[in-house]
Amino acid sequence: MAHYYFENTPHGKRKDGTKLNTATHFDYISREGDYANMKNRQEDLKITSFGNLPEWADNPHDFWEQAEKYRSKPNGRAYREFKFALQEELTLEENIQCIEKFLKETGIKDNHVYSYAIHDKVATFSKEHRNIHCHLMFCEKIIEKNRPLEADMYFKNYAKNKLGEPTKGYRSSTQFTSKQATHNLRKLFADIINDKFQEKGLDISISEKSLKAQRQELLKQGKMEEAELLNRTPAPHLGNAYKNPAVLKRIMEKIDETNKKADEAADGFIIQEKEKKLSIQEQKIQLFANDVVIRQVAKQIQQERLRLRKEQQAKKIIDEAEKIKQEAIIITTNDICIYLDIKIKELEEKTAESLTAFKAAQKNILNEQYINLLAKDRMFNNNYSKDIKQYGILSKELKQIDGVLPTLYGKADKIKELCSLIRKRRELNSSRTKIGKRINAYKTELTTNNEKYNSILNQLKKENEDSISKNKILYARYKHNMLQVQKYKTALDKLTKEDKNTIIFNDNISSKLEYKNKLNGITPLIDLPSIVNNNNIYFIFDQNKNKAVKIGDDIIQGKVPVYYLKTDNVNISIQKSNEFAFLYAQKEQTSNISQNKLNEHPIIQKAYKQRQIFIVDKISKIADNIVNNDIKQYKTTWQENEQTTDKTKLAEKKMYNGWSL
């Protein structure tokens, strides 16, 4: 159960009033040193943390040991400690986040050496709950990061020399010493915890205020039961008395006794007892027991109130979702045009993709000559075409040399060039001869092993036929998409010539303007300012121009008449205009729905989503009908529907004509 406790202690004291040893106290809260193996205590330590240790301290114990060594005896203090309750409704990580935020916002995180430990154990007087709390120790010396000091100077008093330069130790902070500072710290930590509760969606809170102040707030809110539970004397602090088994047993007995009396009183059995003179300790135990029992009752009331609130919220959400489902749906020619425009863009993208795929596949279609060459290549490990190509290159070079040689014969100055060219011709001819022999071997192999060649050739032809078939399918898809684009463009072109506000489909729309209607399909009438004039109710939707609509007016084509209001100091005059206010979205309906509050309850989101799906599906079907049928035929159909609706309204008027209340 969420509870609050925050204590600000300037260096702890023993019972005799002397100061605690700083390092020993650190060891105690961190379960280190002599306290590392305390019976029934080691397991309550969940985590320790520290920050801003100077270079001369290897660990927090070293720092606090030096702090104790150099503190002024006997009354000087080496640390300040905050001890505060954490919350069992939060995880360990979430509680740590709250501590770290507190350190940051108080400035301790940046300006002071600190260490803290979190303890967690079963609550002594309520076994179903946990006693989670934090011990935060910090040195009040304000660190100067550009002036690091050794231990012997760190804790000395701050001073300046004649030049105004700091000497000796750091300044000691006075930020946390006053009563107001403690009040501010208590409020800060309560706010941090409450923010975390709210972040998790928990309908609980804690308060740093006194029982009296909290009671007054509850009375103002009309929460009499909770207020009465705070009309009590706060539980006294028992110190370590409850650790005595005999005292603990007496406390538990007194809690059971108080519980029993409370149950008897609730059942109407009140037994008057003679007042007994109680010892101081017994009075404290009785007050403590009363506080425990009252807290238990407060928790039960809180849980019951929370349960009822959740039930009410759940019902409200379900009702709201049902209203969303029942809201009027109106689809106009403009909605269809927007849908067609989007569809055209999608189809154009598909057409472009199918054309790209068709062109890519076309590259895989081979002619017969290339297939024959490829078959020979596969038969001879891709060497056939290489050798044929190389044989041709060598033959061309030899032909060029044969054309040059005759021009060099008999010329004394060309002998060197002639010898070089003859040598090159001999090398080229030798290479061509080798390649020619391989080509002849290929031809011989093709003749003698014709079956293998034909098998490879047939396989390649089949692969090519498959590529041709695939290519035909891709082309057909491309042509289909292209025709679809044209069909949708034709339909859009014809539809844009119609009045964009013509209603093609409506569902759940009333014949007369009601409180539940929404202007432009978005703004509920009940959210608008209203006036009453001659028993008529007008909702003002444009305060600058004093435009309004009147409850009970006929809804025709999804629109109602607009009225102009004129006021002076005494009278209001109302004039009907030739304008109309729309009860449906004149822009894309689906976008209006998709932009609805994204942070709503999942049930509300689901209702919006179902409504959106219905609208999109309906628009899609109507658009497809218009694309695949004659626009004139469809126009006639919706005009007939409108005429039928008008006749229904006339019959309804005639039926109620002459009736009065």
C-alpha positions as CSV (number, residue, x, y, z in Angstrom):
1,M,0.0,0.0,0.0
2,A,1.4,3.4,-1.0
3,H,2.7,5.2,2.1
4,Y,4.9,8.2,2.9
5,Y,7.9,8.6,5.2
6,F,10.9,11.0,4.8
7,E,13.4,11.9,7.5
8,N,16.2,14.5,7.2
9,T,19.0,13.7,9.8
10,P,22.2,15.8,10.1
11,H,24.7,13.0,11.2
12,G,23.0,10.3,13.3
13,K,23.4,10.1,17.1
14,R,23.5,7.3,19.6
15,K,21.1,7.1,22.6
16,D,23.5,9.0,24.7
17,G,23.6,11.9,22.2
18,T,27.1,11.3,20.9
19,K,27.6,11.2,17.1
20,L,27.7,7.9,15.2
21,N,30.9,6.8,13.6
22,T,30.5,7.8,9.9
23,A,32.3,4.8,8.4
24,T,30.6,2.4,10.8
25,H,27.2,3.8,9.9
26,F,28.0,3.4,6.2
27,D,29.0,-0.2,6.8
28,Y,25.7,-0.8,8.7
29,I,23.4,0.5,5.9
30,S,25.5,-1.1,3.2
31,R,25.8,-4.4,5.1
32,E,29.6,-4.3,4.9
33,G,32.5,-5.0,7.3
34,D,31.2,-6.2,10.7
35,Y,27.6,-6.0,9.4
36,A,28.2,-8.2,6.3
37,N,26.8,-11.3,8.0
38,M,24.1,-9.9,10.3
39,K,21.5,-12.5,11.2
40,N,18.2,-11.9,9.3
41,R,19.6,-8.6,7.8
42,Q,21.9,-9.4,4.9
43,E,19.0,-10.5,2.7
44,D,17.1,-7.2,3.1
45,L,19.9,-5.3,1.1
46,K,18.8,-5.0,-2.5
47,I,21.3,-2.5,-4.0
48,T,24.0,0.0,-3.1
49,S,25.2,2.9,-5.2
50,F,27.5,5.9,-4.9
51,G,28.9,8.9,-6.9
52,N,31.5,11.6,-7.1
53,L,34.2,9.9,-5.0
54,P,37.6,11.8,-5.1
55,E,40.6,10.1,-6.6
56,W,42.1,9.3,-3.2
57,A,39.1,7.1,-2.2
58,D,39.0,3.6,-3.7
59,N,35.5,3.0,-2.4
60,P,32.7,4.7,-0.4
61,H,34.0,3.2,2.9
62,D,37.4,4.9,2.3
63,F,35.7,8.2,1.8
64,W,33.5,8.0,4.9
65,E,36.4,6.8,7.0
66,Q,38.4,9.9,6.1
67,A,35.3,12.1,6.7
68,E,35.1,10.7,10.2
69,K,38.8,11.1,10.8
70,Y,38.8,14.8,9.8
71,R,35.4,15.9,11.3
72,S,35.5,18.3,14.2
73,K,35.1,16.4,17.4
74,P,32.8,16.1,19.2
75,N,29.9,18.0,17.5
76,G,31.1,18.4,13.9
77,R,29.1,16.4,11.3
78,A,30.6,14.4,8.4
79,Y,27.4,13.6,6.6
80,R,23.7,14.2,6.3
81,E,21.3,11.3,5.8
82,F,17.9,11.2,4.2
83,K,15.9,8.1,5.0
84,F,12.7,7.7,3.0
85,A,10.1,5.1,2.1
86,L,10.0,3.5,-1.3
87,Q,6.8,2.0,-2.9
88,E,6.0,-1.7,-3.2
89,E,3.7,-0.8,-6.2
90,L,6.9,0.1,-8.1
91,T,9.6,-2.3,-9.3
92,L,13.1,-2.0,-7.9
93,E,14.2,-0.4,-11.1
94,E,11.4,2.2,-11.0
95,N,12.2,3.0,-7.3
96,I,15.9,3.5,-8.3
97,Q,14.7,5.9,-11.1
98,C,12.9,7.9,-8.5
99,I,16.0,8.1,-6.2
100,E,18.2,9.1,-9.2
101,K,15.7,11.8,-10.2
102,F,15.6,13.1,-6.6
103,L,19.5,13.2,-6.5
104,K,19.5,15.2,-9.8
105,E,16.8,17.7,-8.8
106,T,18.4,18.4,-5.4
107,G,21.8,18.9,-6.9
108,I,23.4,16.1,-4.8
109,K,24.1,14.2,-8.0
110,D,26.3,16.9,-9.4
111,N,27.8,18.6,-6.3
112,H,28.3,16.2,-3.5
113,V,29.8,12.8,-2.7
114,Y,27.0,10.4,-1.9
115,S,26.1,6.7,-1.3
116,Y,22.8,5.0,-0.8
117,A,21.4,1.6,0.0
118,I,18.0,0.1,-0.6
119,H,16.6,-2.3,2.0
120,D,13.5,-4.5,1.3
121,K,11.9,-6.8,3.8
122,V,8.5,-8.1,4.9
123,A,6.6,-5.4,6.9
124,T,6.6,-6.2,10.6
125,F,2.9,-5.6,11.2
126,S,1.4,-6.4,7.8
127,K,3.0,-9.6,6.4
128,E,1.3,-9.2,3.0
129,H,3.2,-5.9,2.4
130,R,6.9,-4.9,2.1
131,N,8.9,-2.4,4.0
132,I,11.0,-0.9,1.2
133,H,13.2,2.1,2.1
134,C,16.4,3.9,1.2
135,H,19.3,5.3,3.3
136,L,21.0,8.1,1.4
137,M,24.2,9.5,2.9
138,F,26.0,12.5,1.4
139,C,28.8,14.9,2.3
140,E,27.6,18.5,2.5
141,K,31.0,19.8,1.1
142,I,30.3,21.3,-2.3
143,I,32.8,19.8,-4.8
144,E,34.9,22.2,-6.9
145,K,35.8,20.0,-9.9
146,N,38.5,22.4,-11.1
147,R,40.1,22.3,-7.6
148,P,40.6,18.7,-6.5
149,L,41.8,18.3,-2.9
150,E,43.5,15.5,-0.9
151,A,41.8,14.0,2.1
152,D,43.8,16.2,4.6
153,M,42.4,19.4,2.9
154,Y,39.1,18.1,1.6
155,F,37.2,18.5,5.0
156,K,38.8,21.7,6.3
157,N,36.8,24.9,6.5
158,Y,36.7,27.0,3.4
159,A,38.9,30.1,3.3
160,K,40.3,32.7,0.9
161,N,43.7,34.4,0.7
162,K,44.4,38.1,0.2
163,L,43.9,37.8,-3.5
164,G,40.5,36.3,-3.0
165,E,41.6,32.9,-4.1
166,P,40.1,29.8,-2.3
167,T,42.4,28.0,0.1
168,K,42.0,24.9,2.3
169,G,38.7,23.0,2.1
170,Y,35.4,23.3,0.2
171,R,32.4,25.3,1.2
172,S,29.7,23.4,3.2
173,S,26.2,23.6,1.8
174,T,23.4,25.2,3.9
175,Q,20.8,24.1,1.4
176,F,19.4,21.2,3.4
177,T,19.5,22.6,7.0
178,S,16.3,24.6,7.5
179,K,12.8,23.4,8.3
180,Q,11.6,24.9,5.1
181,A,14.3,22.9,3.2
182,T,13.0,19.7,4.8
183,H,9.4,20.6,3.8
184,N,10.6,21.3,0.2
185,L,12.5,18.0,0.1
186,R,9.5,16.1,1.4
187,K,7.2,17.6,-1.2
188,L,9.8,17.1,-4.0
189,F,10.1,13.4,-3.3
190,A,6.3,12.9,-3.0
191,D,5.8,14.6,-6.4
192,I,8.5,12.3,-7.9
193,I,6.7,9.2,-6.6
194,N,3.3,10.5,-7.7
195,D,4.6,11.2,-11.2
196,K,5.8,7.7,-11.4
197,F,2.4,6.3,-10.2
198,Q,0.7,8.4,-12.9
199,E,3.2,7.3,-15.6
200,K,2.3,3.7,-14.7
201,G,-1.4,4.4,-14.8
202,L,-1.9,3.7,-11.0
203,D,-4.8,5.6,-9.4
204,I,-2.9,6.1,-6.1
205,S,-0.8,8.8,-4.6
206,I,1.2,9.8,-1.5
207,S,1.3,13.1,0.4
208,E,4.0,14.8,2.5
209,K,1.2,16.8,4.3
210,S,0.1,16.2,7.9
211,L,-2.9,14.0,8.7
212,K,-4.9,17.2,9.5
213,A,-4.1,18.9,6.2
214,Q,-4.9,15.7,4.2
215,R,-8.2,15.4,6.1
216,Q,-9.2,19.0,5.2
217,E,-8.5,18.3,1.5
218,L,-10.7,15.1,1.6
219,L,-13.5,16.9,3.3
220,K,-13.4,19.6,0.5
221,Q,-13.6,16.7,-2.0
222,G,-16.6,15.2,-0.2
223,K,-14.7,12.0,0.7
224,M,-16.1,11.8,4.2
225,E,-15.1,8.2,4.9
226,E,-11.5,8.7,4.0
227,A,-11.4,12.0,5.9
228,E,-12.7,10.4,9.1
229,L,-10.0,7.8,8.9
230,L,-7.4,10.6,9.1
231,N,-9.1,12.1,12.2
232,R,-6.7,10.3,14.6
233,T,-3.5,10.8,16.5
234,P,-0.5,9.8,14.3
235,A,1.2,6.6,15.3
236,P,4.1,7.2,17.8
237,H,7.6,6.1,16.8
238,L,8.4,3.0,18.8
239,G,12.1,3.1,17.8
240,N,13.7,-0.3,18.3
241,A,11.2,-1.4,21.0
242,Y,9.3,-3.6,18.6
243,K,12.5,-5.7,18.1
244,N,12.0,-7.0,21.6
245,P,10.1,-10.3,21.2
246,A,7.9,-9.6,24.3
247,V,7.0,-6.1,23.1
248,L,6.4,-7.3,19.6
249,K,4.0,-10.0,20.9
250,R,2.2,-7.4,22.9
251,I,1.8,-5.1,19.9
252,M,0.4,-7.9,17.8
253,E,-2.0,-8.8,20.5
254,K,-3.2,-5.2,20.8
255,I,-3.7,-5.0,17.0
256,D,-5.8,-8.2,17.1
257,E,-7.8,-6.8,20.1
258,T,-8.4,-3.5,18.4
259,N,-9.5,-5.3,15.2
260,K,-12.0,-7.4,17.2
261,K,-13.4,-4.3,18.9
262,A,-13.8,-2.6,15.6
263,D,-15.7,-5.6,14.1
264,E,-18.0,-5.7,17.2
265,A,-18.7,-2.0,16.9
266,A,-19.5,-2.5,13.2
267,D,-21.9,-5.3,14.1
268,G,-23.7,-3.1,16.7
269,F,-22.2,-4.8,19.8
270,I,-20.6,-2.1,21.9
271,I,-19.4,-3.1,25.3
272,Q,-18.6,-0.2,27.7
273,E,-15.3,-0.9,29.5
274,K,-13.9,0.9,32.5
275,E,-11.1,3.2,31.6
276,K,-7.8,1.8,32.8
277,K,-4.8,3.9,33.6
278,L,-2.1,2.8,31.1
279,S,1.6,3.1,31.3
280,I,3.4,5.4,28.7
281,Q,4.6,2.4,26.8
282,E,1.1,0.8,26.8
283,Q,-0.4,4.1,25.6
284,K,2.1,4.2,22.7
285,I,1.3,0.5,21.9
286,Q,-2.5,1.3,21.9
287,L,-2.0,4.3,19.6
288,F,0.2,2.3,17.3
289,A,-2.4,-0.5,17.2
290,N,-5.2,1.9,16.4
291,D,-3.1,3.4,13.6
292,V,-2.4,0.0,12.1
293,V,-6.1,-1.0,12.1
294,I,-7.2,2.4,10.7
295,R,-4.7,2.1,7.9
296,Q,-6.0,-1.4,7.1
297,V,-9.6,-0.1,6.9
298,A,-8.4,2.9,4.8
299,K,-6.8,0.5,2.4
300,Q,-10.0,-1.6,2.1
301,I,-12.0,1.6,1.4
302,Q,-9.4,2.7,-1.1
303,Q,-9.5,-0.6,-2.9
304,E,-13.3,-0.7,-3.0
305,R,-13.4,2.9,-4.3
306,L,-10.8,2.0,-6.9
307,R,-12.9,-1.1,-7.9
308,L,-16.1,1.0,-8.3
309,R,-14.2,3.6,-10.2
310,K,-12.8,1.0,-12.6
311,E,-16.3,-0.4,-13.1
312,Q,-17.6,3.0,-13.9
313,Q,-14.8,3.8,-16.2
314,A,-15.2,0.5,-18.0
315,K,-19.0,1.1,-18.5
316,K,-18.3,4.7,-19.7
317,I,-15.7,3.4,-22.2
318,I,-18.1,0.7,-23.5
319,D,-20.9,3.3,-23.9
320,E,-18.6,5.6,-25.7
321,A,-17.5,2.8,-28.0
322,E,-21.1,2.0,-28.8
323,K,-21.8,5.7,-29.6
324,I,-18.9,5.7,-32.0
325,K,-20.3,2.6,-33.7
326,Q,-23.7,4.2,-34.0
327,E,-22.5,7.6,-35.3
328,A,-23.9,8.6,-38.7
329,I,-21.8,7.7,-41.8
330,I,-22.1,9.7,-44.9
331,I,-20.2,9.1,-48.1
332,T,-20.2,11.7,-50.8
333,T,-18.9,12.0,-54.4
334,N,-15.8,13.8,-53.0
335,D,-15.0,10.8,-50.8
336,I,-15.1,8.6,-53.9
337,C,-13.0,11.0,-55.9
338,I,-10.3,11.0,-53.2
339,Y,-10.4,7.2,-53.1
340,L,-10.1,7.0,-56.9
341,D,-7.2,9.4,-57.0
342,I,-5.3,7.3,-54.4
343,K,-6.2,4.1,-56.3
344,I,-4.9,5.6,-59.5
345,K,-1.5,6.4,-57.9
346,E,-1.3,2.8,-56.5
347,L,-2.1,1.3,-59.9
348,E,0.4,3.6,-61.7
349,E,3.1,2.3,-59.3
350,K,2.0,-1.3,-60.0
351,T,2.1,-0.6,-63.8
352,A,5.6,0.9,-63.6
353,E,6.8,-2.1,-61.5
354,S,5.2,-4.6,-64.0
355,L,6.8,-2.8,-66.9
356,T,10.2,-3.0,-65.2
357,A,9.8,-6.7,-64.5
358,F,8.7,-7.3,-68.1
359,K,11.8,-5.5,-69.5
360,A,14.1,-7.4,-67.2
361,A,12.6,-10.8,-68.1
362,Q,12.8,-9.9,-71.8
363,K,16.6,-10.0,-71.5
364,N,16.4,-13.7,-70.7
365,I,14.8,-14.6,-74.0
366,L,17.5,-16.0,-76.5
367,N,17.5,-16.4,-80.3
368,E,18.2,-19.8,-81.8
369,Q,21.8,-19.1,-82.9
370,Y,22.7,-18.0,-79.3
371,I,21.1,-21.1,-77.9
372,N,23.2,-23.4,-80.1
373,L,26.4,-21.5,-79.1
374,L,25.4,-21.7,-75.4
375,A,24.8,-25.5,-75.7
376,K,28.2,-26.0,-77.1
377,D,29.7,-23.9,-74.4
378,R,28.0,-25.9,-71.7
379,M,29.2,-29.1,-73.3
380,F,32.9,-27.9,-73.3
381,N,33.0,-26.1,-69.9
382,N,32.5,-22.6,-71.5
383,N,35.6,-23.0,-73.7
384,Y,34.0,-23.3,-77.1
385,S,32.9,-19.7,-77.6
386,K,36.2,-18.4,-76.1
387,D,38.2,-20.5,-78.6
388,I,36.1,-19.5,-81.5
389,K,36.4,-15.9,-80.6
390,Q,40.2,-16.1,-80.0
391,Y,40.6,-18.0,-83.3
392,G,38.9,-15.1,-85.1
393,I,41.0,-12.5,-83.4
394,L,44.3,-14.3,-84.3
395,S,43.1,-14.8,-87.9
396,K,42.4,-11.1,-88.2
397,E,45.9,-10.2,-86.9
398,L,47.5,-12.7,-89.3
399,K,45.7,-11.2,-92.2
400,Q,46.9,-7.7,-91.2
401,I,50.5,-9.0,-91.0
402,D,50.2,-10.8,-94.4
403,G,49.1,-7.5,-95.9
404,V,52.2,-5.6,-94.5
405,L,55.0,-8.2,-95.2
406,P,55.1,-7.8,-99.1
407,T,55.9,-4.1,-98.6
408,L,59.0,-4.9,-96.5
409,Y,60.7,-7.5,-98.8
410,G,63.9,-6.2,-100.6
411,K,64.3,-3.1,-98.5
412,A,67.6,-2.9,-96.6
413,D,66.4,-0.4,-94.1
414,K,63.3,-2.6,-93.2
415,I,65.1,-5.8,-92.4
416,K,64.8,-5.5,-88.7
417,E,61.1,-4.6,-88.8
418,L,60.6,-7.5,-91.3
419,C,62.3,-10.1,-89.0
420,S,60.3,-8.9,-86.0
421,L,57.0,-9.2,-88.0
422,I,57.9,-12.6,-89.4
423,R,58.7,-13.8,-85.8
424,K,55.3,-12.4,-84.6
425,R,53.5,-14.1,-87.5
426,R,55.1,-17.4,-86.6
427,E,54.0,-17.1,-83.0
428,L,50.4,-16.1,-83.9
429,N,50.1,-18.9,-86.5
430,S,51.3,-21.4,-83.9
431,S,48.7,-20.2,-81.4
432,R,46.0,-20.3,-84.0
433,T,47.0,-23.8,-85.0
434,K,46.6,-25.0,-81.4
435,I,43.2,-23.4,-81.1
436,G,42.2,-24.8,-84.5
437,K,43.1,-28.3,-83.3
438,R,40.9,-27.8,-80.2
439,I,38.0,-26.5,-82.3
440,N,38.3,-29.6,-84.6
441,A,38.3,-31.8,-81.5
442,Y,35.1,-30.0,-80.4
443,K,33.5,-30.6,-83.8
444,T,34.5,-34.3,-83.7
445,E,33.1,-34.6,-80.2
446,L,29.8,-33.0,-81.3
447,T,29.6,-35.5,-84.1
448,T,30.4,-38.6,-82.1
449,N,28.5,-37.6,-78.9
450,N,25.5,-35.9,-80.5
451,E,23.1,-37.3,-77.9
452,K,24.8,-35.3,-75.1
453,Y,24.7,-32.2,-77.2
454,N,21.1,-32.6,-78.1
455,S,20.2,-33.1,-74.4
456,I,21.9,-29.9,-73.4
457,L,20.3,-28.1,-76.4
458,N,16.8,-29.3,-75.6
459,Q,17.2,-28.2,-71.9
460,L,18.2,-24.7,-73.0
461,K,15.3,-24.5,-75.4
462,K,12.9,-25.5,-72.6
463,E,14.4,-22.9,-70.3
464,N,14.0,-20.3,-73.1
465,E,10.3,-21.3,-73.7
466,D,9.7,-20.9,-69.9
467,S,11.2,-17.4,-70.1
468,I,9.0,-16.6,-73.1
469,S,5.9,-17.8,-71.2
470,K,6.9,-15.8,-68.1
471,N,7.5,-12.8,-70.2
472,K,4.0,-13.1,-71.8
473,I,2.4,-13.2,-68.3
474,L,4.4,-10.1,-67.2
475,Y,3.3,-8.3,-70.3
476,A,-0.3,-9.3,-69.8
477,R,-0.1,-8.0,-66.2
478,Y,1.4,-4.8,-67.4
479,K,-1.3,-4.3,-70.0
480,H,-4.0,-5.1,-67.4
481,N,-2.6,-2.6,-64.9
482,M,-2.4,0.0,-67.7
483,L,-6.0,-0.6,-68.7
484,Q,-7.1,-0.4,-65.0
485,V,-5.4,3.0,-64.7
486,Q,-7.2,4.2,-67.7
487,K,-10.6,2.9,-66.4
488,Y,-10.1,4.6,-63.0
489,K,-9.0,7.8,-64.6
490,T,-12.1,7.8,-66.9
491,A,-14.3,7.2,-63.9
492,L,-12.6,10.0,-61.9
493,D,-12.8,12.4,-64.8
494,K,-16.6,11.9,-65.0
495,L,-17.2,12.0,-61.3
496,T,-15.3,15.3,-60.8
497,K,-17.9,16.9,-63.0
498,E,-20.6,16.0,-60.4
499,D,-21.3,18.1,-57.2
500,K,-18.7,16.9,-54.7
501,N,-21.2,17.2,-51.8
502,T,-23.7,14.8,-53.4
503,I,-24.5,12.1,-50.8
504,I,-24.0,8.6,-52.3
505,F,-24.5,6.5,-49.2
506,N,-25.6,7.2,-45.6
507,D,-26.1,5.1,-42.5
508,N,-27.6,6.0,-39.0
509,I,-28.3,9.6,-40.1
510,S,-31.4,11.1,-38.4
511,S,-34.1,13.0,-40.3
512,K,-33.9,15.9,-37.9
513,L,-31.0,17.7,-36.2
514,E,-30.3,16.2,-32.8
515,Y,-27.9,16.8,-29.9
516,K,-25.8,13.7,-31.0
517,N,-25.1,15.1,-34.5
518,K,-21.6,16.5,-35.4
519,L,-20.7,19.4,-37.6
520,N,-18.4,18.3,-40.4
521,G,-18.5,14.9,-38.9
522,I,-16.1,16.0,-36.2
523,T,-17.4,18.6,-33.7
524,P,-20.3,17.4,-31.5
525,L,-23.1,20.0,-31.1
526,I,-23.1,19.5,-27.3
527,D,-19.5,20.8,-27.2
528,L,-20.6,24.2,-28.7
529,P,-22.1,27.2,-26.9
530,S,-25.9,27.4,-27.1
531,I,-28.8,29.8,-26.6
532,V,-32.6,29.3,-26.2
533,N,-34.9,31.6,-28.0
534,N,-38.7,31.1,-28.3
535,N,-38.4,27.5,-27.1
536,N,-35.8,26.8,-29.8
537,I,-32.3,25.7,-29.1
538,Y,-29.5,27.1,-31.2
539,F,-25.9,25.9,-31.2
540,I,-23.3,28.6,-32.2
541,F,-20.5,27.1,-34.4
542,D,-19.0,30.4,-35.6
543,Q,-18.8,33.0,-32.8
544,N,-17.1,35.6,-34.9
545,K,-20.0,35.7,-37.4
546,N,-22.7,34.5,-34.9
547,K,-23.6,31.5,-37.1
548,A,-25.8,28.8,-35.5
549,V,-27.9,25.7,-36.3
550,K,-31.2,24.8,-34.7
551,I,-32.2,21.6,-33.0
552,G,-35.1,19.9,-34.8
553,D,-34.4,21.3,-38.3
554,D,-34.8,18.8,-41.2
555,I,-31.6,17.2,-42.4
556,I,-31.6,17.3,-46.2
557,Q,-28.7,15.9,-48.1
558,G,-26.7,15.7,-44.9
559,K,-27.1,19.5,-44.4
560,V,-29.1,21.8,-42.1
561,P,-29.9,25.6,-42.5
562,V,-27.6,28.2,-40.9
563,Y,-29.0,31.1,-38.8
564,Y,-27.5,34.5,-38.1
565,L,-27.9,35.7,-34.5
566,K,-28.0,39.4,-33.7
567,T,-28.0,40.6,-30.2
568,D,-28.2,43.9,-28.4
569,N,-28.3,44.6,-24.6
570,V,-31.9,43.3,-24.4
571,N,-33.1,41.3,-27.4
572,I,-31.9,38.5,-29.7
573,S,-33.0,38.5,-33.3
574,I,-32.5,35.4,-35.4
575,Q,-32.5,35.3,-39.2
576,K,-32.4,32.2,-41.4
577,S,-29.8,32.4,-44.2
578,N,-29.4,30.6,-47.5
579,E,-26.3,28.9,-46.2
580,F,-26.1,25.3,-45.0
581,A,-24.0,23.6,-42.4
582,F,-22.6,20.1,-43.2
583,L,-23.0,17.2,-40.9
584,Y,-20.3,15.2,-42.6
585,A,-16.6,15.6,-43.4
586,Q,-16.1,17.5,-46.7
587,K,-12.6,16.2,-46.8
588,E,-11.3,12.7,-46.8
589,Q,-13.3,10.8,-44.2
590,T,-10.8,8.1,-43.6
591,S,-8.1,10.5,-42.6
592,N,-10.4,12.2,-40.1
593,I,-11.0,8.9,-38.5
594,S,-7.4,7.8,-38.5
595,Q,-6.4,11.0,-36.8
596,N,-8.7,10.4,-33.8
597,K,-7.0,10.4,-30.4
598,L,-4.3,7.8,-30.5
599,N,-4.0,7.7,-26.7
600,E,-7.6,6.6,-26.2
601,H,-8.5,3.3,-24.4
602,P,-8.0,0.2,-26.6
603,I,-11.8,-0.4,-26.7
604,I,-12.3,3.2,-28.1
605,Q,-9.5,2.7,-30.6
606,K,-11.1,-0.6,-31.7
607,A,-14.4,1.1,-32.2
608,Y,-12.8,3.9,-34.3
609,K,-10.9,1.2,-36.3
610,Q,-14.0,-0.8,-37.0
611,R,-15.8,2.3,-38.2
612,Q,-12.8,3.2,-40.4
613,I,-12.7,-0.3,-41.9
614,F,-16.5,-0.1,-42.6
615,I,-16.2,3.3,-44.3
616,V,-13.1,2.4,-46.4
617,D,-14.8,-0.9,-47.4
618,K,-18.0,0.9,-48.4
619,I,-16.1,3.6,-50.4
620,S,-14.1,0.9,-52.1
621,K,-17.2,-1.1,-53.2
622,I,-19.0,2.0,-54.4
623,A,-15.9,3.2,-56.3
624,D,-15.4,-0.2,-58.0
625,N,-19.1,-0.2,-59.0
626,I,-18.7,3.2,-60.6
627,V,-15.5,2.1,-62.4
628,N,-17.0,-1.1,-63.7
629,N,-20.5,0.3,-64.6
630,D,-21.9,3.3,-66.4
631,I,-21.6,6.4,-64.2
632,K,-25.0,7.6,-65.5
633,Q,-26.6,4.3,-64.3
634,Y,-25.1,4.7,-60.9
635,K,-26.1,8.3,-60.6
636,T,-29.7,7.4,-61.4
637,T,-29.6,4.8,-58.6
638,W,-28.5,7.2,-55.9
639,Q,-31.0,9.8,-57.1
640,E,-33.8,7.2,-56.7
641,N,-32.6,6.4,-53.2
642,E,-32.6,10.1,-52.3
643,Q,-36.2,10.5,-53.7
644,T,-37.3,7.5,-51.6
645,T,-35.7,9.1,-48.5
646,D,-37.5,12.4,-49.2
647,K,-40.9,10.6,-49.6
648,T,-40.3,8.8,-46.3
649,K,-39.6,12.2,-44.6
650,L,-42.8,13.7,-46.1
651,A,-44.9,10.7,-44.9
652,E,-43.4,11.0,-41.4
653,K,-44.3,14.7,-41.4
654,K,-47.8,14.0,-42.5
655,M,-48.2,11.3,-39.8
656,Y,-47.2,13.6,-37.0
657,N,-49.0,16.7,-38.4
658,G,-51.4,18.2,-35.8
659,W,-49.9,16.4,-32.9
660,S,-49.1,18.5,-29.8
661,L,-47.8,17.8,-26.3
